[in-house]
Amino acid sequence: IYTLSLHDALPICYLIAVPQVSGGCKNVEWAFFNKDETLLEVNYGKIPDVDDVDLLVEGDDNDLWIATHSSSSIGYLATNSTAWVDVDLTQFGTFTVYAMTWDNGPDKLLVYGAADEGMKLLQISNQAFPPVVEEKSPGVLANPGIVTALAVMNDADDDDYELFIGGYFEAVGTHSISNLARYKQGSVEEPIPNIAPISALGTTGSTLVYATNECVLNGEVLPIGYYSKDSEELWVDEIGRASCRERV
């Protein structure tokens, strides 16, 4: 099991992508876990199987988007659909997807990856069929370095989205910003100075949740923190402690 996505079809449920080990991991099937009923449904037949999954994002109304690092396309599955639709990204040459997130303000998918001309941020709308792809500002996100995670914050009091950009980098465009940046209405800021390289991002309300790639020993606090936009405070909560051996 290597990909999880919150699924709203039932209260507190997870859609899980599972490589078919018996077939040499050349295909992916799905499982569905209902936390309330502690029930895991294997071979979940409501989602068509795919060849591979590296990234999985839930869109509007339980739509699904998947990407693999080996394909210049993104898979799109509309709610109640029985077949994946390939969203072609080859207009940018060979395109490798590194991060995706759903922007529930304008209801569009934001995709960051490497194209023939360098790193690009794309926006995909499913209001048309097939979904429409266009390049999105702010353009060059990380140079030098790489982006590993994107997250959108949409507040009721905001008239535009805030895009948080995380990864391992020293600058965003011409701005000297390390590892975590916030983009809004044409400006780029550094919400948390001198933070370690980012491995994952998520948002809830006005709070950003982040994880860094720092290794920890058994019993140490996990490298997971929170940033509150409203209070401009930064703190780390002890969500859990490490239980695996330290990486060597």
Salt bridges, closest charged atoms under 4 A:
GLU117 OE1 - LYS120 NZ 3.52
GLU135 OE2 - LYS120 NZ 3.18
ASP155 OD2 - LYS229 NZ 2.60
ASP158 OD2 - LYS229 NZ 3.07
GLU162 OE1 - ARG182 NE 3.82
GLU162 OE2 - LYS229 NZ 3.00
GLU189 OE1 - ARG182 NH2 2.63
GLU238 OE2 - ARG241 NE 2.99
